[in-house]
Amino acid sequence: MTEPFDVVDIIIDKRDGHRLTPSQIDWVIEAYTNSRIAEEQMSALLMAIFLRGLERDELNRWTGAMIASGERLNYAGIAKVMVDKHSTGGVGDKITLPLTPLIASFGLGVPQLSGRGLGHTGGTLDKLESIPGWRAALTNTEMMRQLETVGAVICQAGSGLAPADRKLYALRDVTGTVASIPLIASSIMSKKIAEGTAGLVLDVKSGSGAFMTELDRARELAQTMVEIGADHGVHTTALITDMSTPLGLTIGNALEVRESVEVLAGGGPADVVELTVQLAREMLDSAARIVEREGIPAAGIRPASAEAMQQAGRLREADPREALQNGQAMDSWRAMIAAQGGDPEAELAWARHTEVISSPESGYLTGLDALKVGVAAWRLGAGRARREDAVQAGAGIVLHAKPGDFLTGGQPLMTLHSDTPTCFERAHQALVGAWSFASQPFPPTPVVRARITM
Ligand code: URA
């Protein structure tokens, strides 16, 4: 096969800081996905991009080529607006669990294609797999049917979505090119856009337990992803949220499912409820704008028609906090779990062994480091080091206090849970320096730190 370009020229162009042309970008992604570009050459190009960056139009083309490397799902036959949320990942981040059924309970579709955890942040599928019988793998037909009936689906992303990303991500992982804003943004957005959602809300975390520890970098990543979404016709907004301390009081699979069910029952920790409600507000407003502009063709609702305006008005007036209180979101959760073979009433696993860590002093807890707590939970068996490892459903950590709380010395600070008692020592090591105390109360960091939209 005669190739239209020589990849060495493309590497040199980017190395020297030149803009890549649309046809160079389309070709390089297609040829690499189909194994006609050597790994060492793509590694060199990724490093050149890491160092030189991509301009907005180059990045859009790059993301578009990644989307075009596979299938793009289409929900044109379903009479619902599709909105989704993506989180860049954090410790104790179980928000997808209450948020997905909550949004579906307002008549919207949420095609939440998720992954398993790797390293110190947990994976949504691992959490749900602690529910007896629940199944992550759905065919496209099963997924479409569930979107039509229940509206909420959380399942494993099929291998047909953005296959270029799978290869590129694996290569970035071993070439020191993960932490590049254009490469992260195109990786996340290619999958989300290929998933076919009309509206997308991004939860971009910043703080020790996040991918982006600095607020400014999180803001830049969020802005870049919002622009990619807009340029591909997906209404995208982003919240920058705090990940300096774990979300909620639980870290670990079954432990987080229990806490999510508490939120769906109208209780749960204040920060989890707050973030769920704020993300829900964004998703409902995004859906309202989409109904106004695009209508819902499968329901016979035309753009800007009186019916579209009425629907949009209903979505804007919808009260997600109330839907957590009145059982509406819980009904939707039960239907979503049951549709995927799970028993929403089943008893969830508990770890066989626990160890309590007590507060070393009296005072206000001023910090509880998300990364250290995440690593400790991972070492207890809640996470995996390699893709093929199994996770323990019951392992993890239950916090008994959050920053801002007053503790007296000897009062329980957290409880470690694991099936393997030999793990406790390494979890303790991970927690060295994880907490700090002060004699005076201090203003807590807000959960939502900024909002980015276009
Ligand atoms: N998550 C992704 O999907 N891709 C990245 O590059 C980083 C986080």
Residues whose N, C-alpha, C, O or C-beta is under 5 A from the ligand:
A	BS01	URA	L183 I184 S187 I188
